[in-house]
Amino acid sequence: MKSNKEQILELIKKSTKEGRQGLSAGEIAKKLNMQRSNVSAVLNELYREDIVLKIKGKPVLYALNSNVKSQSISNVKSANFDMLIGSDKSLKKCIQQAKAAMLYPPQGLHTLIFGPSGVGKTMFAELMYKFAIENSIFSLDSPFVAFNCADYANNPQLLMTHLFGCKKGAFTGADKDKEGIVSKANGGILFLDEVHRLPPEGQEMLFYLIDKGMYTPLGDENKKKSKLLIICATTEDIDNVLLTTFTRRIPMNIKIPALNDRSLEERFELICEFFKIEAMRTKKEISVSTNTFRQLLLYDCPGNVGQLKSDIQLGCANAFLNSISKGNKNIDVHCTDFASHVN
């Protein structure tokens, strides 16, 4: 039986072939006999994934993205990998490894992504998930559940509860049964960021889950099943922070390069892309001085791509304020608009 997402997408595709501009959420709900709120939720998800476009009006219409009209859904999301800056250069090997991990039968390989903070590990994991869906490794409604192990690192009991769930009365304050994210990720992908913050007992429970497809909620005597693919991420040296018994069960290791290990050409492309994003955000034309480009290309950026993006956004915000005070229609960005560490 097809999922709601598949049915809605097929209906939009059909309307496109019939030459219609698009379909409203109400029309889709009526044709498929679905709740309008459920249809709207799926349409918003398809919009976030760039599969459909919103056509403003009353009502809002949804149409297949013109860039993917001639493609099957299995090609839509692989384009996202190819659109990454450096996909044919510094990220080429990473992407090849990611595709191999997702395509390996019967349902992919557990993967560890490592690299310094700010290189885009979370985004890369999300692209792997989308790639798995496009190749029918997972269905369209398969979950992607992300969890940062650092959030509860100072409270191992709470951390384990969030991961594996607990039985009522398992510890003080456990006044009801709680479902863990391992259960919520059943049938899909569990992404564990900063996995090195997971205590040894948590790593042991994870490798039992990998081996047996089973886990035990805290305070429960009964084992539960969960069939999922695990993608982990860490900024640390895996040999020093993770149990060998755990890392042995993660066959695919992908290293995302730091910004300094990427070419100046790629860094230039990233800078241009981030200015384009700010131009779209402000709905103003942004002009950047030559010295500013030189400054952004050469300054020390230990926070990698994430920091570069934030620094450019801050510079644009300061320049935007100047443009308002001077009554300028456009935004002129100069070296003085950036934080001192950029100079």
N, C-alpha and C positions, 0 to 999 in steps of 0.2 A: 504494500500500500504506500502511495506517495505521501510525503510529508506536506504540511501546509505550504512550506517555502517552495517546494518543487511545483506544487499546483499553481500557486500564484505566479511564479516566474513563467511557467508554460502559458498561462493565460495572457500575460503581458507580451510574451513573444508572439503569440497568435495575433494579438491586436496590432502589433507592429507590422506583421506580414500582410494584414488586411488594410494597411495604410492609415490606421487611426493614429491620432497624435499621442494618445495615452489613455489610461484608465484611472478612474478615481478609486479611493479605498472603498467607497460605498458601492460602486459598480461591481468591484471584485467580490466584496462580501456577499452581494446578492446573487451573483453568478455561481459562486462556490458554496453558498449556504453556510457562511462562516460568520462569527461575531466580528463586527467592524473593528473593535479594539484589537482583536488578534491579528486581523489583516494589517492594520496600521503598524503594529509592532514589527511584523515581518517586513513590510515595505521600508520602514526606517532602517532595518538591518541591511536590506539589499542596497539601500541608498548609501549607507556607511561603507559598504564593500565596493562601491562604484559600479554595481551591476545595473542599477536603474538610476534615472534622473528624475528630479522633481520639476514639473512645469508649473510655474506660479499662475494662480487664477483662483476662481471660485467655482467648483472645488479644485484643489490641487490635483494635477494629473501625474501619473507615473508612467514613464516610458523606458524602454531598454536603452542603455547607454549606447550612443551611436558608434563609439569606439569598439564595441563588442557585439554589434548586431550580427555580424557574419560568423561569430565564433560560437562554439558550444560552451556550456557553462564550465566544462572541464578546462577550457583555455582561459577563462576570465581571470582567474586568480594567479595562474602561472605568470601572467604578464606583470603582476606586482613584483615578483622576484626580479624580472628582467628590467623593471623600471628603477630598481635601486641604483643609485650612483655608485659606480665601481663594480657593477655586476659582471662586467667582462674583464675586470682588472683585479683589484685587491680582494674583492668579495667572490670572485669566480669559484675558487675552491670551496669556500664556505657554502655557497649555493648548491654546488654539485653534491657535497656531503649531505646537505639538508634534503635534497630531492631523493638521494639514495636511501636515506634513513626512512623517509615517509613511504617510499614505493616498495621497500623490501617486504616480501610476503611473510606471514599472512596479513599482518596489520602494523607494519613499520617496526623500527628499532628505537628503543629507549635512547635518549640523547642528552648529552651534557654540553651546554654552551658556556664557554668561558672567555674572559677578556676583561679589561679594566672598566671602571664605571663610566657610563655615558656612551658606550660604543653602539648601543642599540640591540641588546640581547633580547629584551622583551618583545620588541617589534619583530625581530627575526623569528622568535618562537611563534608569534601570531601568523606570520607568513607561512611557516611550516604547516600550521593548522589549516590555513586556507588552501594550501597546495594539496594537502591530504584529502580535503573535501572535493576539490576539483577532479582528482583522480579516483574518486569513489572508494578511497580507503575508509573514509567515514561518510556517513549520510549527512545531508545538509543541516539536520537538526542536532547533530552530535555536539556535545558541550565542549567548550574550552574554558577551563577553570584555572584562574591565576591566583597564586598565593605567595606572599612575601614572608619567608621564614623569619626575617629579622623583626617583624612586627611584634612577635611574642617571644623573642629569644630569651628574655629575662624571666620568663615564666614557662618552663618546659611543660608543665602539666596542661596549661591553657593552650600551648602550641600543639601538643599532641591531641587535645580535644578538638581543636579546629580541624586538624588533619583527619583524624580517624573517628571522631564522634565519641560519645560516652553514654553510659547507661545511667539512669536516674539513681542518685545515691552513690555514684562512683567516688565522689569527693565532696567536701564541704562546698555548698553552693550549687551542686548539680541537682537541681530540683525537678528536672525532667530529662527524658531521653533527648539527645542532640545528634543530629545527622552531621557527619564530617564531610569535608570537601572531596575525600576519596570516593565517597558514595555519590556525591553530586557530579563527579567527573566520569562516572560509569558510562562506558560506551563512547568516550571521547578522549580528550587530552587533558592531563593535569600538568600545569606549568608551575614549578617551584623555583621562585627567584631567591637568591642568596641562600642556596641550599646548605652552604657550609655552616649556617646558624642552626641547623637541625641537630639536636643532640644525638649521641651514638645510638640510644635506644630507638629513636625515631628513624634513623638510617636502617637499623636492623629490621624494623617493621616494614619499611619500604622495600627492602630487598626480598623479604618474605612475600610481600604483595607481588613483586615482579616474578618471583619463582612460581608461586602457587595461585596467584590471582585471588588471594584471600587475605583478610585482615580482621583484627579483633578490636572493636571499640573499647575504650577504657571502662573497666568495671563489668564488662560483659563476658560471659563464659562461652558464648557462641560465636563462631567465625562467620564472616559475611563475605560475599563475592563482589568483586569489582573488576571488570575488564576494561583496562585503560592503557593509554600510552603516556609515559612520563617524560617530560622535557625539563631538565634542571638548568639553572644558571648560577654561576659564581664568579666573583672577582678575584678569588684566592687561588693559590697553588693547590690543585686538587690532591696531590700526594701528601700534603701536610695537614689538610683540614677534613678530609673525608675518609671513611673506613675503606680499606682495600676490598673487603667483602662486598661493599656497596658499589664501588667504582668498577669492579669486575663485571657487574651486571648491567653496566651502561656501555654498550659496545661502540656507540658513535660519539666521538668528542669533536666539537667544532670550535675553533678559536677565531673570534672576531677581532680583526686588527685594530690597534689604537690609531688615533688620527695621525700621529706622527709617523706611523708606518705606512700611511697611504700617500700617494703622490700629490704634488702641489696642484696638478690638473684636477684631481678628484676634489681636493679641498676647495678649489675655485668653483667647481660645479655645485658643491654643497652650499657655499656662500651665496651664490646666485639663486639657488633654490629657496634658501631661507628668506632672502629679500623679496622674492616673488610671493611667498606666503604672507609676509607682512604687508605687501602691496594689496593683496586680496583682502586681508583683514581690515585695513584702513580705507580701502576703496580709493586710494590715491596713488599717483605715480611717484615712485621713489627714485631719486638720482643719487648716485654714490660717487664720491671723489676718488681719483686714482690712488691717492695716498691712503685712503680708508681701505681700499681693496688690498693694498700692499701690507698694511698694518694687520688686517684680518688673516692674511695668508701666512704671516711670519710670527705672530705672537705665540707665546707658550700657552697651550690650552690643555691642561692636565685632565679636565673633565670631558675631553673628547667631543664627539659630535653633539652630544646633549648640551655641553657648555657653550659650544660655538653657536648653537641655535639660540640659547638664552641670551648670550652676549649681544647677538645681532638684534634680537627683539627689544632689549633694553635700549640699545643705540637708536633704534627706530622710534621708540617711545619718546625719548628725549628730543629727537629731531621733529617728531610730530607736534610736540608741545611748542617748539620754536616756530613751526610753520603756522600754528594757530595764532600765536602772539604777534607774528609779523603779517598775518593776513594772507599767507601764501596758499595757493591751491594745491601745490605739490610739496613733497617732503624732500629736502636736501640733507643728506647724511654726511657728516664730517667726522674727522678723527676725535674731535672734542666731545662728541655725543656719547662716547663709550666710557665704560668704567676704566679706572686707572690701570688695571692689570692688562688691559688690551693694548696700551701704548708701548 
